[in-house]
Amino acid sequence: MPMDNRLLVPRYKYDPDAARYLAAVEAADGQALETPVKRAVDAFFRDLKATGQEYDGVYRTTFESLKACCILAGARTLAGALVPVVGDAPTNVADGFVEGDYSRTAGLTGDGSTTYLDSGRANDDDLQDDNHLAVYITEAVSSNEVFAGVISTTNFCARQLNWRSTNNVRGFANSISYLQSAIYSGSASLVGVSRANGTQQSLRVDGTTTTGDVDSADLPQENVYIFARNDDDVATSLSDATLAFYSIGTDIGSDGLADLDTAVTNLITAIGEAL
């Protein structure tokens, strides 16, 4: 009897962390994901583990710098999209987001009024001088709003990313002052800020990273919000942007912001092509 050639095809082996994440998403969705979507997610995990940098003499991968993170795309349902890559699952506060706010290819869209996520990660879970915050925007509509953040009501130190009415993105990394981008149109972009010391931070918007002198300050302690800023446990400056990803964690540096940008952009592009 001739051998069935299908038996000779090696079985695809997923990264172990990607496999666990995908199983959790499928459990939340109640059905399996398409193979091209799963392979796009697997490639994303591998990309994050293939890049990294030294911090205080210790090498850590980009993946290791993610402490709270969600891919807000790809999953079949909103529940699946809120399954964390790492860290705690975010809280859909007051169940404000509904299925109609979610697109598998574009992400989750805020209403600029009531809908936001509590990431579940306290800002001081990361050190004052060792932190990053990033989102992937597929579309931003209204400026003068906060994509993600938290602020201290005592000294106004913030960790946040916001789009000003001047059409510039401002990034705060446990700082009172900020770095500001060039004009931002609201189109698809990774927007992220990272800090590795007490005197400088880096901001990436529209594929360009800027590093400048911005001193850190005593950091806020409350949880970081997504689609809003946590202002003493009150959501303010809510955003109507569409976000397909967010991450909170330790410093990833200027090169790491570029690496994260590449990995997330490739992921969202591949999901769009798959679906």
C-alpha positions, 0 to 999 in steps of 0.5 A: 500500500502506498504511503499517504504523503500527508503523513510526511508533512511536519506538524506546525509547532507554536511558541509555547506562550503563543499556544497558551494565549491562543487556547485562552482566546479560543476558550473565550470565543467558544470556537477555534481561530483561523489558522492564518490568524493563529500563525500571525499571533505566533509570529508576533510572539516570536518577533518579541522574543527575538529582540531586546536590550540591556537594562542596568547590565541585564539583557531582557527581550521585548516580550519580557518587558511586557507586563500587561498587554492585550491584542485587541484584534484577531479574536472572534469576540470581544471577550476573546480580544480582552484575553491578556497576552501577559498580566491581568485581564483588563476590566471592561468598566461598567460593561461599556464596550459591546460587541458592536464596538469591536472589529476583528481587523481594526480593534476596539473603538471608544466612544469618547464619553463613557467607555474605557478599560482598566488595565489592572496594572498599577502604575507603581508596579513598574519603577519610576525610571524603568517603564514603557506604555504603548498603544497601536492606533488604527484610527484616531478621530478626536484630538485632545484626548488620552489614548492611555494613562494615569496622573497624580493629583498631587504633583501632576506627574503622569504616565500617558499618551495623548493627542493634543488639539495642536495635532501633536502626540505627547508622551509622559513617562512618569514625568510632569513634562513631556516629549512631543511628536511632529504633526500626527494625522490620526492614521494607523500608528504605534504610539509609545513612550519608554524611560530607562533613567531619571533624565531621558525618555523616548517617544515613538509616533508614525514610525519616528522615535524621538529621545529627549531630556525629560526628568522623572518625578514621583510616580502615580500609584493608581492603575493605568487606564486604556482609552482614558486617563486615571485621575484619582480613580476617575476616568478623564479625557476619554478617547474615541480612537480605535486601538488594536493593541496596548502594552504596559511594562518595563523600559524597552528603549528607543530601539525597543519601541521600533522593534515593538512597532514592527512586531505589532504592525506586522501582526495587525497587517497579517490579521487583516490579510487573513480575514 
